[in-house]
């Protein structure tokens, strides 16, 4: 396949004529990204960090003129294009049991490098500026043929053979330089298509351009995603022969047909009776703002194209012109249409910094309400009166009453979260720790049953490791057997 692709390129090198056809050698860097993030081990619970790939782009471009004025061209060519991406995944080991002896992903890096032969098919417009300088703009479609590539998968796995042992790491690297190719899932497509755009400047036989392409079809499919390339590249090019129009074409233009004597012939002069300048197609530009007087609403004052040649008025100097600024007298932000950052709950903390934007709170507490002394007393009172069945995690009915007071505080203060800490008495044992955890979870389950969101509750058991009695580490003491409630 590579010989079939490269043969037309060699033919193009030999075709350099003196007619309206020209060939250019181009090269430059490009930046490529892949959407969505390309991973050889996709996982919905992991976090992705996607890095762009920097590569090269080089080859040949051919331009064929489509009109006598030498302004509209058909462009195609063959370009070697290096693309790819790097994706770093962080896996949440809290979702797995490390003590099961299995290895679980902690971190993985997928390096993708794919090389293509790109064949652009563009319409290119060349707008004359001054002397031999021309402004280039165009766009079209692009076919990309798979050339070669590789994947490099680095992984760090974590595991623990026994709960009493420390965690261990396992490092692995898998490099594949023979990527599978084909039109089915889990293979790289032989070719795919993109839409592309190009702009730049031409200076006689050399030119500089910026090219952008975005995939129309996918270059790779797995069972869940379709992956596409997005590329921005920079080209330096030089024509391999006579890139100027033939003399017989230039001789057909009559240079003496110029009524206003501004150097622009009547046929091309948009203002044939008023002296102007070449860059304005023969029309004047009194304020030299790059907008001809016939299109300029303020021809005596320099302005901008987006404001039809008039100066942009921005009373509050926030970078948003008054006609689009909903608060023209107060400096604000563009995303708020020129208005300042809002404060929905009027507590003096703006919504961007307010962790409780709909509830008036305290500035020292990031805009959230603080726990009052009365609420703290109720919570401490409830914690001291939580009782369970003997050596069980079942709440006694008498505990419901005091816990309901805490439920009321949580419902009236949606920004509050609560931590339930379970403690047991006597020497530290596995059963003591398990009982303290179950009792903390029983209190948590009671709060959930009363309509408190589980995301607002943390339950944890500490066994008898945090006794408060003097001899709690030697024998059982009722005051060590407790549940503590902490609002935060």
Helices and strands as residue ranges (DSSP letters): H 2-14, E 21-35, E 47-65, E 72-90, G 93-95, G 98-100, E 104-128, E 133-159, E 168-176, E 191-203, E 206-215, E 220-221, E 226-239, H 247-250, G 278-280, G 305-307, G 334-336, G 363-365, H 373-384, H 397-412, E 418-423, H 430-449, G 454-456, E 457-461, G 478-480, E 482-487
